[in-house]
């Protein structure tokens, strides 16, 4: 993934409602959710939801498919993983990235004293 695509994705997520929608879509998994359900859960007007979904789709973060008379939106997990991969590429200079060792590199050498 190139830097411009990552910037576009992060810019799309840098808004309260779009971030909330994206999180709901990630939780819903591949089944996705309709725009109406998303609008209800976020508490925005359907026209606003359409705008937010268009921004997320333009950034490549969501996919849409027709299911009967509804359009179902789902997170594009490949794109999400690519963004995360770009952000964490060469993470920690090759050192372990576990929460403990990332902040306290010598913690493995310490022993609990009773």
MMTF fields as JSON, N, C-alpha, C and O atoms, coordinates in Angstrom:
{
  "mmtfVersion": "1.0.0",
  "mmtfProducer": "UNKNOWN",
  "numBonds": 455,
  "numAtoms": 456,
  "numGroups": 114,
  "numChains": 1,
  "numModels": 1,
  "chainsPerModel": [1],
  "groupsPerChain": [114],
  "chainIdList": ["A"],
  "bondAtomList": [4, 2, 8, 6, 12, 10, 16, 14, 20, 18, 24, 22, 28, 26, 32, 30, 36, 34, 40, 38, 44, 42, 48, 46, 52, 50, 56, 54, 60, 58, 64, 62, 68, 66, 72, 70, 76, 74, 80, 78, 84, 82, 88, 86, 92, 90, 96, 94, 100, 98, 104, 102, 108, 106, 112, 110, 116, 114, 120, 118, 124, 122, 128, 126, 132, 130, 136, 134, 140, 138, 144, 142, 148, 146, 152, 150, 156, 154, 160, 158, 164, 162, 168, 166, 172, 170, 176, 174, 180, 178, 184, 182, 188, 186, 192, 190, 196, 194, 200, 198, 204, 202, 208, 206, 212, 210, 216, 214, 220, 218, 224, 222, 228, 226, 232, 230, 236, 234, 240, 238, 244, 242, 248, 246, 252, 250, 256, 254, 260, 258, 264, 262, 268, 266, 272, 270, 276, 274, 280, 278, 284, 282, 288, 286, 292, 290, 296, 294, 300, 298, 304, 302, 308, 306, 312, 310, 316, 314, 320, 318, 324, 322, 328, 326, 332, 330, 336, 334, 340, 338, 344, 342, 348, 346, 352, 350, 356, 354, 360, 358, 364, 362, 368, 366, 372, 370, 376, 374, 380, 378, 384, 382, 388, 386, 392, 390, 396, 394, 400, 398, 404, 402, 408, 406, 412, 410, 416, 414, 420, 418, 424, 422, 428, 426, 432, 430, 436, 434, 440, 438, 444, 442, 448, 446, 452, 450],
  "bondOrderList": [1, 1, 1, 1, 1, 1, 1, 1, 1, 1, 1, 1, 1, 1, 1, 1, 1, 1, 1, 1, 1, 1, 1, 1, 1, 1, 1, 1, 1, 1, 1, 1, 1, 1, 1, 1, 1, 1, 1, 1, 1, 1, 1, 1, 1, 1, 1, 1, 1, 1, 1, 1, 1, 1, 1, 1, 1, 1, 1, 1, 1, 1, 1, 1, 1, 1, 1, 1, 1, 1, 1, 1, 1, 1, 1, 1, 1, 1, 1, 1, 1, 1, 1, 1, 1, 1, 1, 1, 1, 1, 1, 1, 1, 1, 1, 1, 1, 1, 1, 1, 1, 1, 1, 1, 1, 1, 1, 1, 1, 1, 1, 1, 1],
  "groupList": [{"groupName": "UNK", "atomNameList": ["N", "CA", "C", "O"], "elementList": ["N", "C", "C", "O"], "formalChargeList": [0, 0, 0, 0], "bondAtomList": [1, 0, 2, 1, 3, 2], "bondOrderList": [1, 1, 2], "singleLetterCode": "X", "chemCompType": "L-PEPTIDE LINKING"}],
  "groupTypeList": [0, 0, 0, 0, 0, 0, 0, 0, 0, 0, 0, 0, 0, 0, 0, 0, 0, 0, 0, 0, 0, 0, 0, 0, 0, 0, 0, 0, 0, 0, 0, 0, 0, 0, 0, 0, 0, 0, 0, 0, 0, 0, 0, 0, 0, 0, 0, 0, 0, 0, 0, 0, 0, 0, 0, 0, 0, 0, 0, 0, 0, 0, 0, 0, 0, 0, 0, 0, 0, 0, 0, 0, 0, 0, 0, 0, 0, 0, 0, 0, 0, 0, 0, 0, 0, 0, 0, 0, 0, 0, 0, 0, 0, 0, 0, 0, 0, 0, 0, 0, 0, 0, 0, 0, 0, 0, 0, 0, 0, 0, 0, 0, 0, 0],
  "groupIdList": [1, 2, 3, 4, 5, 6, 7, 8, 9, 10, 11, 12, 13, 14, 15, 16, 17, 18, 19, 20, 21, 22, 23, 24, 25, 26, 27, 28, 29, 30, 31, 32, 33, 34, 35, 36, 37, 38, 39, 40, 41, 42, 43, 44, 45, 46, 47, 48, 49, 50, 51, 52, 53, 54, 55, 56, 57, 58, 59, 60, 61, 62, 63, 64, 65, 66, 67, 68, 69, 70, 71, 72, 73, 74, 75, 76, 77, 78, 79, 80, 81, 82, 83, 84, 85, 86, 87, 88, 89, 90, 91, 92, 93, 94, 95, 96, 97, 98, 99, 100, 101, 102, 103, 104, 105, 106, 107, 108, 109, 110, 111, 112, 113, 114],
  "secStructList": [7, 7, 2, 2, 2, 2, 2, 2, 2, 2, 2, 2, 2, 1, 1, 2, 2, 2, 2, 2, 2, 2, 2, 2, 2, 2, 2, 2, 4, 4, 4, 7, 3, 3, 2, 2, 2, 2, 2, 2, 2, 2, 6, 7, 7, 2, 2, 2, 2, 2, 2, 2, 2, 2, 2, 2, 2, 2, 6, 6, 7, 3, 3, 3, 3, 3, 3, 6, 6, 3, 3, 3, 3, 3, 3, 7, 2, 2, 2, 2, 2, 2, 2, 2, 2, 2, 2, 2, 6, 6, 4, 4, 4, 4, 1, 7, 7, 7, 2, 2, 2, 2, 2, 7, 6, 6, 4, 4, 4, 7, 7, 7, 7, 7],
  "xCoordList": [0.858, 0.0, 0.894, 1.913, 0.507, 1.33, 0.853, -0.257, 1.699, 1.431, 0.15, -0.606, -0.117, -1.311, -2.59, -3.555, -2.609, -3.781, -3.985, -5.119, -2.907, -3.001, -3.508, -4.359, -2.997, -3.438, -4.927, -5.655, -5.379, -6.79, -7.657, -8.712, -7.216, -7.962, -8.011, -9.071, -6.877, -6.841, -7.651, -8.294, -7.627, -8.423, -9.909, -10.675, -10.32, -11.728, -12.151, -13.293, -11.263, -11.576, -11.442, -11.825, -10.899, -10.644, -11.878, -11.793, -13.013, -14.281, -15.105, -15.164, -15.732, -16.409, -17.415, -17.367, -18.316, -19.347, -18.779, -19.19, -17.837, -17.237, -16.443, -16.482, -15.736, -14.995, -15.959, -15.714, -17.046, -18.043, -18.669, -18.857, -18.993, -19.57, -18.579, -18.949, -17.334, -16.334, -16.17, -16.05, -16.165, -16.043, -17.233, -17.065, -18.434, -19.613, -19.499, -19.861, -18.99, -18.838, -17.789, -17.952, -16.729, -15.712, -16.33, -16.083, -17.126, -17.781, -18.779, -18.929, -19.463, -20.47, -19.844, -20.504, -18.587, -17.906, -18.362, -18.941, -18.1, -18.411, -19.893, -20.239, -20.777, -22.21, -22.596, -23.498, -21.923, -22.172, -23.496, -24.196, -23.83, -25.046, -25.593, -24.847, -26.877, -27.484, -27.24, -26.939, -27.374, -27.193, -28.216, -27.901, -29.436, -30.473, -30.132, -30.314, -29.647, -29.251, -28.084, -28.062, -27.122, -25.974, -26.43, -25.977, -27.323, -27.828, -28.528, -28.336, -29.345, -30.034, -29.051, -29.192, -28.075, -27.122, -26.235, -25.877, -25.886, -25.02, -25.843, -25.342, -27.106, -27.965, -27.821, -27.837, -27.681, -27.597, -28.695, -29.252, -28.986, -29.99, -29.489, -28.283, -30.406, -30.001, -29.178, -28.26, -29.502, -28.722, -27.287, -26.356, -27.106, -25.752, -25.012, -23.817, -25.723, -25.088, -24.611, -23.517, -25.402, -24.998, -23.709, -22.824, -23.601, -22.388, -21.188, -20.126, -21.353, -20.243, -19.822, -18.63, -20.793, -20.475, -19.767, -18.874, -20.163, -19.487, -18.031, -17.152, -17.777, -16.398, -15.565, -14.414, -16.141, -15.428, -15.201, -14.138, -16.193, -16.044, -15.005, -14.216, -14.994, -14.014, -12.59, -11.651, -12.44, -11.122, -10.788, -9.689, -11.729, -11.481, -11.695, -11.35, -12.257, -12.398, -13.633, -13.666, -14.656, -15.884, -16.261, -15.919, -16.974, -17.522, -19.041, -19.581, -19.711, -21.167, -21.676, -21.064, -22.819, -23.462, -24.966, -25.47, -25.659, -27.114, -27.646, -27.223, -28.578, -29.246, -30.736, -31.218, -31.443, -32.852, -32.979, -32.425, -33.695, -33.842, -32.882, -32.923, -32.039, -31.107, -29.69, -29.328, -28.912, -27.474, -26.814, -27.031, -26.013, -25.32, -23.866, -23.198, -23.394, -22.013, -21.224, -21.731, -19.992, -19.108, -17.699, -17.318, -16.948, -15.556, -14.748, -14.95, -13.843, -12.911, -11.702, -10.802, -11.699, -10.664, -9.277, -8.276, -9.204, -7.902, -7.284, -6.087, -8.106, -7.606, -7.234, -6.193, -8.092, -7.793, -6.453, -5.632, -6.241, -4.983, -3.797, -2.696, -4.012, -2.933, -2.553, -1.372, -3.558, -3.278, -2.505, -1.507, -2.965, -2.271, -0.856, 0.082, -0.703, 0.622, 1.549, 2.723, 1.023, 1.83, 2.262, 3.415, 1.338, 1.647, 2.632, 3.409, 2.61, 3.464, 4.676, 5.432, 4.856, 6.016, 7.286, 7.445, 8.16, 9.43, 9.214, 10.007, 8.142, 7.781, 8.899, 9.52, 9.136, 10.055, 11.485, 12.237, 11.858, 13.227, 13.645, 14.822, 12.686, 13.002, 12.935, 13.116, 12.677, 12.547, 11.134, 10.231, 10.939, 9.616, 8.686, 9.083, 7.447, 6.482, 5.437, 4.384, 5.701, 4.723, 4.635, 5.62, 3.467, 3.294, 4.315, 4.791, 4.658, 5.614, 7.01, 7.65, 7.482, 8.862, 9.026, 10.134, 7.949, 8.068, 8.394, 9.133, 7.836, 8.064, 9.124, 9.746, 9.326, 10.293, 11.155, 10.935, 12.126, 12.891, 13.594, 13.852, 13.912, 14.641, 13.733, 14.225, 12.402, 11.488, 11.677, 11.423, 12.113, 12.304, 13.459, 13.536, 14.339, 15.465, 15.122, 15.886, 13.974, 13.598, 12.826, 12.035, 13.053, 12.334, 11.534, 11.969, 10.346, 9.496, 10.119, 10.489, 10.232, 10.795, 9.651, 8.853, 9.567, 8.469, 8.838, 8.038],
  "yCoordList": [-1.178, 0.0, 1.227, 1.265, 2.223, 3.437, 4.481, 4.395, 5.454, 6.48, 7.252, 7.561, 7.571, 8.337, 7.579, 8.184, 6.279, 5.471, 5.424, 5.48, 5.323, 5.307, 6.651, 6.699, 7.731, 9.069, 9.237, 9.789, 8.774, 8.862, 8.063, 8.534, 6.878, 6.039, 6.682, 6.741, 7.157, 7.769, 9.063, 9.364, 9.831, 11.058, 10.738, 11.464, 9.66, 9.272, 8.87, 9.112, 8.273, 7.832, 8.947, 8.773, 10.085, 11.185, 12.063, 13.291, 11.42, 12.105, 11.198, 9.988, 11.766, 10.993, 9.973, 8.805, 10.389, 9.482, 8.399, 7.242, 8.774, 7.774, 6.741, 5.554, 7.172, 6.228, 5.279, 4.074, 5.82, 4.983, 3.989, 2.823, 4.433, 3.549, 2.448, 1.277, 2.817, 1.831, 0.781, -0.411, 1.221, 0.277, -0.679, -1.87, -0.162, -1.031, -2.048, -3.213, -1.593, -2.508, -3.575, -4.724, -3.213, -4.206, -5.224, -6.423, -4.761, -5.668, -6.579, -7.742, -6.058, -6.846, -7.941, -8.926, -7.777, -8.782, -8.743, -7.754, -9.822, -9.857, -9.708, -9.315, -10.012, -9.874, -8.421, -8.136, -7.498, -6.081, -5.618, -6.374, -4.362, -3.731, -2.791, -2.293, -2.553, -1.605, -0.181, 0.055, 0.758, 2.173, 2.608, 3.408, 2.092, 2.454, 2.012, 2.773, 0.808, 0.31, 1.124, 1.483, 1.415, 2.224, 3.604, 4.096, 4.236, 5.567, 5.53, 6.422, 4.494, 4.364, 4.195, 4.832, 3.348, 3.07, 4.271, 4.5, 5.031, 6.199, 7.42, 8.326, 7.428, 8.558, 9.731, 10.887, 9.433, 10.497, 10.288, 9.198, 11.336, 11.272, 10.363, 10.281, 9.68, 8.811, 9.53, 8.942, 10.786, 11.517, 11.747, 11.681, 12.015, 12.159, 10.838, 10.802, 9.74, 8.424, 8.115, 7.578, 8.441, 8.214, 8.958, 8.418, 10.196, 10.979, 10.315, 10.194, 9.887, 9.271, 7.944, 7.657, 7.15, 5.88, 6.109, 5.348, 7.151, 7.474, 7.854, 7.495, 8.575, 8.948, 7.715, 7.602, 6.805, 5.58, 4.701, 4.098, 4.632, 3.845, 4.462, 3.743, 5.784, 6.485, 6.228, 6.197, 6.047, 5.753, 4.265, 3.851, 3.462, 2.032, 1.214, 0.032, 1.816, 1.124, 0.246, -0.696, 0.543, -0.251, -0.733, -0.126, -1.843, -2.41, -2.371, -2.308, -2.409, -2.45, -3.508, -3.796, -4.083, -5.075, -4.939, -4.539, -5.272, -5.214, -6.526, -7.613, -6.395, -7.556, -7.219, -6.453, -7.796, -7.487, -5.998, -5.546, -5.24, -3.803, -2.953, -1.725, -3.572, -2.84, -2.908, -3.832, -1.923, -1.962, -2.254, -1.551, -3.294, -3.714, -3.271, -3.499, -2.646, -2.168, -3.07, -3.522, -3.32, -4.103, -3.533, -2.927, -3.742, -3.282, -4.122, -5.331, -3.484, -4.208, -4.558, -3.74, -5.779, -6.191, -6.255, -6.07, -6.513, -6.511, -5.115, -4.965, -4.096, -2.719, -2.347, -1.735, -2.719, -2.426, -3.052, -2.409, -4.296, -4.966, -4.329, -4.287, -3.834, -3.155, -1.853, -1.522, -1.112, 0.136, -0.174, 0.481, -1.174, -1.542, -2.03, -1.718, -2.79, -3.26, -2.112, -2.12, -1.128, 0.044, 0.781, 1.195, 0.944, 1.672, 0.938, 1.566, -0.383, -1.151, -1.772, -2.519, -1.464, -1.985, -1.555, -0.386, -2.48, -2.221, -1.723, -0.942, -2.18, -1.755, -2.058, -3.12, -1.146, -1.291, -1.642, -2.202, -1.322, -1.568, -3.011, -3.306, -3.93, -5.35, -5.963, -7.172, -5.155, -5.678, -6.186, -5.879, -6.947, -7.437, -6.264, -5.262, -6.395, -5.308, -5.597, -4.959, -6.542, -6.813, -5.589, -4.866, -5.34, -4.123, -3.969, -2.86, -5.04, -4.948, -4.626, -3.692, -5.391, -5.197, -3.947, -3.423, -3.46, -2.244, -1.049, -0.15, -1.046, 0.081, -0.19, 0.736, -1.467, -1.847, -2.981, -4.14, -2.673, -3.717, -4.703, -5.834, -4.324, -5.208, -5.999, -6.651, -5.956, -6.607, -8.116, -8.738, -8.722, -10.164, -10.585, -11.745, -9.663, -9.985, -9.868, -10.317, -9.264, -9.045, -10.244, -10.841, -10.589, -11.693, -11.118, -10.201, -11.696, -11.254, -11.701, -12.865, -10.787, -11.082, -11.174, -10.244, -12.306, -12.502, -11.974, -12.054],
  "zCoordList": [0.0, 0.0, 0.0, 0.689, -0.774, -0.861, 0.148, 0.674, 0.404, 1.413, 1.106, 2.028, -0.16, -0.497, -0.147, 0.322, -0.365, -0.018, 1.49, 1.966, 2.235, 3.692, 4.198, 5.086, 3.644, 4.042, 3.758, 4.584, 2.619, 2.247, 3.232, 3.657, 3.585, 4.529, 5.915, 6.538, 6.388, 7.713, 7.744, 8.75, 6.653, 6.585, 6.647, 7.281, 5.995, 6.027, 7.438, 7.831, 8.19, 9.549, 10.589, 11.745, 10.174, 11.103, 11.289, 11.263, 11.475, 11.712, 12.609, 12.388, 13.603, 14.654, 14.117, 14.504, 13.244, 12.751, 11.839, 11.915, 10.981, 10.089, 10.875, 10.553, 11.883, 12.719, 13.429, 13.492, 13.958, 14.631, 13.658, 14.005, 12.449, 11.427, 11.078, 11.003, 10.867, 10.492, 11.596, 11.311, 12.834, 13.95, 13.985, 14.246, 13.723, 13.668, 12.535, 12.696, 11.387, 10.258, 10.536, 10.125, 11.222, 11.595, 12.548, 12.416, 13.5, 14.443, 13.736, 14.11, 12.715, 11.994, 11.149, 10.818, 10.8, 9.987, 8.541, 8.094, 7.807, 6.37, 6.049, 4.935, 6.997, 6.752, 6.526, 5.738, 7.207, 7.037, 7.617, 8.29, 7.345, 7.837, 6.774, 5.931, 6.816, 5.882, 6.358, 7.528, 5.442, 5.781, 6.82, 7.7, 6.729, 7.688, 9.096, 10.046, 9.24, 10.563, 11.097, 12.274, 10.245, 10.671, 11.124, 12.157, 10.362, 10.716, 12.07, 12.896, 12.297, 13.586, 14.739, 15.783, 14.548, 15.637, 15.954, 17.109, 14.927, 15.142, 15.553, 16.218, 15.148, 15.482, 14.534, 14.957, 13.244, 12.237, 11.194, 11.064, 10.473, 9.412, 8.291, 8.054, 7.6, 6.488, 5.409, 4.838, 5.134, 4.127, 4.593, 3.791, 5.876, 6.424, 6.371, 6.075, 6.658, 6.621, 5.213, 5.038, 4.218, 2.827, 2.509, 1.844, 2.981, 2.765, 3.434, 2.824, 4.678, 5.401, 4.758, 4.644, 4.345, 3.685, 2.354, 1.983, 1.644, 0.381, 0.625, -0.159, 1.705, 2.035, 2.378, 1.957, 3.132, 3.494, 2.261, 2.115, 1.382, 0.154, -0.764, -1.379, -0.864, -1.698, -1.21, -2.005, 0.08, 0.655, 0.554, 0.922, 0.057, -0.104, 1.153, 1.184, 2.187, 3.468, 3.558, 4.35, 2.752, 2.8, 1.408, 0.393, 1.402, 0.17, 0.298, 1.402, -0.826, -0.79, -1.745, -2.773, -1.378, -2.231, -2.081, -1.031, -3.129, -3.093, -2.534, -2.928, -1.611, -1.033, -1.042, -0.208, -1.987, -2.189, -2.526, -3.528, -1.709, -1.985, -1.167, -1.249, -0.396, 0.462, -0.086, -0.814, 0.276, 0.013, 1.353, 2.339, 1.365, 2.578, 2.482, 1.473, 3.529, 3.601, 4.534, 5.561, 4.167, 5.028, 4.931, 3.93, 5.987, 6.006, 5.028, 4.923, 4.322, 3.458, 4.314, 4.511, 4.816, 5.761, 5.124, 5.816, 3.819, 3.154, 3.186, 3.43, 2.939, 2.983, 4.415, 4.653, 5.371, 6.77, 7.17, 7.824, 6.776, 7.104, 6.395, 6.944, 5.185, 4.464, 5.15, 5.256, 5.617, 6.338, 7.613, 7.914, 8.362, 9.599, 9.298, 10.033, 8.227, 7.839, 7.493, 7.863, 6.786, 6.432, 7.695, 7.814, 8.634, 9.869, 10.757, 11.476, 10.714, 11.623, 10.939, 11.56, 9.67, 8.956, 9.681, 10.035, 9.891, 10.586, 12.013, 12.539, 12.62, 13.97, 14.963, 14.914, 15.828, 16.971, 16.56, 17.357, 15.347, 14.906, 14.998, 15.202, 14.849, 14.894, 16.275, 16.419, 17.302, 18.661, 18.888, 18.111, 19.926, 20.279, 20.535, 21.13, 20.083, 20.234, 21.296, 21.307, 22.189, 23.237, 24.13, 24.283, 24.726, 25.53, 26.642, 26.888, 27.31, 28.416, 27.902, 28.384, 26.93, 26.483, 25.635, 25.522, 25.039, 24.244, 25.129, 24.727, 26.342, 27.235, 28.293, 28.812, 28.608, 29.624, 29.076, 29.427, 28.226, 27.548, 28.471, 28.057, 29.696, 30.586, 31.522, 32.443, 31.303, 32.21, 32.239, 33.27, 31.148, 31.125, 32.042, 32.446, 32.366, 33.222, 34.712, 35.567, 35.013, 36.403, 36.911, 36.181, 38.145, 38.781, 39.948, 40.643, 40.132, 41.234, 42.552, 42.705, 43.489, 44.795, 45.784, 45.907, 46.498, 47.46, 48.819, 49.751]
}
